[in-house]
């Protein structure tokens, strides 16, 4: 253990490892909020761009026509074809 000073509140504390720079959970929450704020300021343009792309993708998916395979009645048509084929096989034998 070695003596350290907290980067947030300046309090002296004993750390378990050399990398520890924050003394408590309260200071950790403050540090995380500051980090998040700096990150958003630094990457504001990129974040807005990603949000815009996400909105555009959702809009495209909402207006996209359903696939013919997934469309209504597909399962019924396939079942009818299967039964028709099975009927042919039985009559041919």
Secondary structure, 3 states (H helix, E strand, C coil): CEEEECCCCCCEEEECCCCCCCCCHHHHHHHHHHHHHHHHHHCHHHHHHHHHHHHHHHHHHHHCCCCCCCCCCHHHHHHHHHHHHHHHHHHHC
